[in-house]
Amino acid sequence: MKLLLYVLTVLLIIAAGGCSQERRYVYPSDKRLELQRVCRAVSARNTNRFMVLLGKIYPLNNDGRTAALEEISTKLEDAGYFCGPYRLRNAPCPVGYNRRIDKSTCSFSR
């Protein structure tokens, strides 16, 4: 009976302590949503790089020829942008994996 009382007490403490933190949802920023919208249009041109100049979007290909997308415009700052997981290119490997997110081989794994 004592054991049952201890188990119920521990379960009550765990249940009360585990639910004390509120969960919050962080909404994506307007800039992030705009970048995703533009990336979808640019990826249809088979590239993941683009440049914004005076609100016009210029997909950047390796062939050197660039023409602005006529169907959409943007309010992003004038700059060059990349789409996709480019920030994780040199990230360390996740635990237990031999390849990074961009499918390159890791030099070591933890």
QUIGI-V479601 format. One record per run of one state. SS is the DSSP state (hx for helix, st for strand, lp for the rest). FROM is the first residue (numbers start at 1). TO is the last residue. If there is no record, write none. Layout:
ss:SS from:FROM to:TO
ss:SS from:FROM to:TO
//
This chain:
ss:lp from:1 to:1
ss:hx from:2 to:18
ss:lp from:19 to:29
ss:hx from:30 to:43
ss:lp from:44 to:48
ss:st from:49 to:53
ss:lp from:54 to:55
ss:st from:56 to:59
ss:lp from:60 to:67
ss:st from:68 to:68
ss:lp from:69 to:78
ss:st from:79 to:82
ss:lp from:83 to:85
ss:hx from:86 to:88
ss:lp from:89 to:98
ss:st from:99 to:99
ss:lp from:100 to:104
ss:st from:105 to:105
ss:lp from:106 to:110
//
